[in-house]
Amino acid sequence: MEKKRKLRINGHSHLLPYPEEIPQYMKDKGIFWVDKDRKFMLQKDWSRPVTDSSFFLHEKLAWMERFKIDHAVVLNLSQLYGNGLRVEEMKKALRFQNDFNAKIQQEHPSKFTCGFVVHPGFVKGACWEIERCVEQGMQLLCLPTHYMDTIGTWRCIFDEENEPIFELASKLNLAVEIHPYDGEKFIKLENTSWRFHLIWMLAQCADAYHFFTIKGYQERFPNMRTCFAHGGQLAQINLGRRIQGFDGRPDLFEGDYHPRAAVGHKNIFFDTLVHDTGSLKLLIENQGAKQVLIGLDDPYPLGEMESVKQSSYPGKILDLAIDRNIISEAEKDAMWEDNVIQWLCGDDQEAKDKLVKRILN
C-alpha cells in the first residue's frame, strides 16, 4: 500500500495586494499603499522596502512551488490593524483587508487559507465583522497583541472588555492568531536599530500570553484555538518568573488562573519562527511538540527565507532540530501538517477532511 504523502502547510505567511488592487482612498488618507514599481509599502510618514517578489500573489505561488509548500495560512497585514485611525477610515481599511483575503482564498482554495482582522476597540462592530467574514468561508481571526481604544489608551488584546469577541470565536469554532505590532507607538523609546521588531515585538507576545493564561481563556472559551506568533519566544523563557510571581504575590492575582495550568494546553499553539534551535528546544520542552506548528513569516526579512548569507531556506530550523535530536521525523511532519490543521479546525473531523480535500484539490 502506497504511503500517504505528508502535506507541507505554512502556518504563518503574508501577502501584499498589487498596487492597482489598493483603493485610491487608502493612499489619499495615508492609510496604506504600494508604489507602482512594487519597491515599497507605504503609509503616511512611513515606508518599508518590499524585500522579496513573493510578497505578491503570482510570485508567492511560484515561491511555494519552488520550495514544495502545498498550502499557506495568510495572516492580515500588521499595518492594517487600524490603530489610531478615525472610525470610518478604520472600517474601510479593515474591510479592504478582509475582502482582499477572502478573494484570495476563494480564488485559490488549494493554496491559501486566509485570516481576517477586526478592531477590538469597537466590540459590537468587531463581532458583526467576524460573522460577516465567517459567512464568506473564513475561519481564522487575526488580532494584534495590543490595540488603541476609543479614548487613545493602549490595551492588551485580552482585556475583559473584549470577551464578547472570544465568546463568539469559541461559538464559531475559530482559530485565532495573535501577532505583535505598533510597539513604537506606546513604548516610549527611540525607534533605532530595529529594536521594536527584534526585541519589543517578542515582549508584546509575552505580555499577551501572560494575560491570556491568567484569565484562563484556554478553558473559558474551549472551542477557540489560539496561536501566538514568533513562538511566543520571550513567554517561554519567562515562564518560571511568572510562576514564581504568581505564587509569591497571590494578592495581585486574586481570582486568576495559575500560569502553570496553561502550559501545554491543547488549545494554545506557537509557531516555529524563533530563529535558533536552542529557543525551539525550550519551546517544545515547555509546551510539547503537538502545540508547535511551522511558521515561516514569509516573505519578511525576519522570516525563514532563502538566504545565502545565512545559509537559510524555508523549513531549515526543523531540519536542524532533526540533526540535533530535538524532534523526530514524525514530529517534524506533524508540525508541517497535523498541528496546523488541528489549530485551524480543532476536533471537527469534518472540517479537517474538508480542508485536506481543498488542499489536494
N, C-alpha and C positions, 0 to 999 in steps of 0.2 A: 504493500500500500504506500502510495507516494506521501511523503511528509508535507504537511501544510506549510507554506511559506509564511514566515513571520512578517508582519507589516512594520514599516518604519513611519511612525507618526510623530511629527514635531509638535510638541505641546506649547510652544511659545514662539510665535512669529509675528511679523508686522508687514503691512502693505500700504504703500502710498498711492493715492489716485494720480493718474496722469494729469498734468497741468490743466488740460482742456476739460477735465471732468469736475474741476472745482468751481463752484458758482462764483460769479464776479463779486457778489456781496461779501464773500469771505475775504477777498483781497481789499475791497473798499473799506471794510471795517477793521482791517488789520488783524483778522482772527487767525487765518492760516491760508497759505497758498504755496505753490511750487513754481519756480521760474520756468519760462518756456523752454530753456535749454536743459532742464532737468538736472541742474547742478546744485541747487539749494532749495531747502524747505524754509519758509519764512513766516514770521509773524511781525507785528509792529515792534520795532526796536529789537528784533531777534532774527538770527539766521543760523542755519546749520547745514554743512555740506552734505549732499547726497553721496555717500561714500561707496555705494555699490549699485550697479544697474538693477539688481534683484529687488530693490525697493518697489519696482513696478511689476505689474501682473505678468506680462508675457516673458519678461526676463526672469521673474520668480519661477515660473513654470519650467523654464529651461534649466535654471539652477537646481531645482528639485529633481529634475530628470538626471542631471549630471551626477548628483550625489545619492541617487536611488532613494529619495524621500517620497513615500507614497502619498502622504497627506500632511497638511499643516493646519494648526489651530491659529487663526489670525486674531490677535487682540486689537483693541482700539488704539489709535494713536494717542500718546500721552498728551500731546499738545491740544487735544480736543476734549479735555475734562471739563472745560467751560468755567474754570475758576476765575473770578474777577470780572466776568462779562456781564453786561446788562441782561436782564432775564430773557428778553425776546431774542437777543443775539445768541445767548447760550442755547435756547431751544432750537434755533435754526442750525447752529453748529453741530449739536449732538444729533439732530435729525439727519443732517447730511451724512455724518459718520455712520450712523446706524443703517441708513438706506443704502449707502455705498457697500458696507459689509454684507448686508442682506443680498444685494445684487450679485456680489462675488460668489457667495455660497450657492445661490440659486442657479447661476450660470456655469459653475464649476463644482458641482456637488461631490465629485470623486476626489477632488484635490483640496478643498478647503471646508473647514468648519469655522465660522466667523462669530466673534463676540459682538455685543452691543453695550453701550455705555449710558448711564443716567447720572444726573446731578443730585446727590443726596440732600442738598440744601433745600430742595423743593420735593418733599416726600410724596405728596399726592400725585404730582406730575411724574415723578420717577416711577411710581407704581403703575400709572397709566401707560408710560412708555415701555415698561417691562412687558406688560400684557400685549401691547401692540407688536413688539418685536417677536415675542413667542408665537403669536399668530402667523408671523412670517416664516416660522420654522427655525428660529434661532434659540439656542439652549444654553448660551454662555453669557453671563452677566459680568462685565468688566467694571471694576471700581478702583478708585485711587486710594492709597493708604490714608491720605489726608485731603480735606476739601475746605473751601471757604463758605461759611454760612451766610445767611441773608443780611447780617449786620457786620460782615467783614472779619469775623473771628475764625481762625483756623481750628479745625477739629479733626480728631481721628475718625476714620470711617465707621468704626464700631462704637459710635456714640449711641446711647439708648434711644435717642430721638429717631434713629434710623431703623429701629427694629421692625416696623411695618414692611420695609424693603426685604428684610431677611425672612420674615414670615411668608411673604409672597414667594420668594425664591425657593423656600422649602416646599411650599404648597405645589409649586410648578416643577419640582424636581430639577432645579437648575444647578449647573456648575457655575462657580464664581472664581474670578481671577482678581487677586489683589496686587496692584502694581504701584510703585512709588513714582512721584514726580513733583515738581514745583517747590522743592525744598528751599531753594534760594529766595522764595517769596516770603517765608516766615521764619527761617533760621538766619539770624542777624550776623552773618559773616560775609566777607567779600568773596565774590564768586571767582576764585582763582584756582589754577592747577586742577581744574575739573573735579574739585572736591565734592560737589553735590552728587555727581554720578559715581565717583569712586568710593566714597565713604558714607555720605549722608543718606543716599537712597537706600542703602542697606540698613541704616539705623531706622529709617522710616518703616521699612518692612518689619523690623524687630518690634517697633512701637505698636504697629497694628496687630501683630501676632500676640503681643502682651495683653491687649485689651480684648481681643477675640477669645483668648483662652480663659482669662479670669472671669469673664462673663458667661463662660460655658456655652458659647453659641454652637459648638460642635454637638452638644447634647440637646439644646433647646430647639434647634432647627435641624432635625435629623435627616431631612431629605435634601439639604443643601451641602454640596461638597466644595470646599474652598482650597484653592491653590495659591500659595504665596510665591511671588516671583523671586528670581535670583537665589533660590534655595533658602529663602529666609535666613540668609547667611549669618548675620550677627545674632539672630534669635537662637541659633544653635549653640554658639559659644557662650551665650548669655544665660542659658537655661539654669545653671546652678546658682547664679546670683539671684535670679528671680525666685527660685525656690527658697533660698535662704532668707530673702527679704520677706516673702510671704509668711514663713514660719517665725521669723524674728519680730515682725511688727504686725501681728494679727489685727490690731486696732485699725490699721489702714485698709484692710481687706474684708471688712465685715460683710457677710453675705455673698462673697465672691467664691469662685471655684478655685481649687488648688491648681497651680501651673502644671504639676505632675500629671494631673488627670487627662490632659490633652495630648501628652506625648505619645506618638504612635497611633493616634486615633484614626479610625478608618475613613473619616470624612475630611481629614486635613492632609493636603498634598504639598509638595515642594518640587520645583524643577531643578535640573542638574546644573544650572548655569552659575557655578561657584568658582570656576576657573582653575582649580587645583585639586589634586586627588586627596590631599590632607583634609580639605574642607568637605569634600564629598564623603570621605570616610566617616567624619564626625556626623554629618547629616544622616547617613544611613544607620550609624550606631545609635543615634538618638531616636530616630523616627521609624526605622525599619525600611527595608528595600521596597516593600509594596506601596509605600507612600511617596515614592520618588518617581518622577517622570521626566523624560528627556525634554529639555527646553533649549533651543539654540539662540533665541533672541536675534535671529537674523532679520535684516541684514546690517544691523548696527555694528559699529566697530568694537563694541564691548560684547558682541555676540560671538558664538562659536562659528566663525567664518574661516574660509581657506586663507592662510597667511604664510608666505614663505618665511618672513621674519620670525614668526612664532612656530614654524613647522606645524601649523594647525589645519584642521579640517572639521567639518560638521560631524559630531559624534566621537571626536578624539578622546574626550575625558572618560567615556565609558570604555573605550579600548585600553586606555592607560589603567583604568580601575581593574580590568580583567588581568592585565600584565602584573599588577601589584597585589593580586588576590584579594581585592576589596569586595568584588562581586563575582558571581558565577555567570556563565553564559546564559543560563535560564533567567537570571535576574536582569541581565542586560537586555535580553529580548523583551521581557515584561515592561521595562522602562520605556522601550520604544513603542510598545503596543498595548498590552493588557492594562497597565497602570493609567495610561492616557485615557483609554476607553472607560475604565472604572470611574475616573474623575468626571468625564463628560456625561456618563449615563447612570452611574450608581449601580444599584442592584436590579435595574429594569432590564431584564434579558431581552425583551422585545426591542427596546431602544438600542441595545448593543448590537443585536443582529442586524437591525436596520442600518446602523452606522457602518458596520463592516461591509454590508452589501453595497452601500452607497460608495464606499472607497474602492471596492473591487469592480464597481460599475456593472 
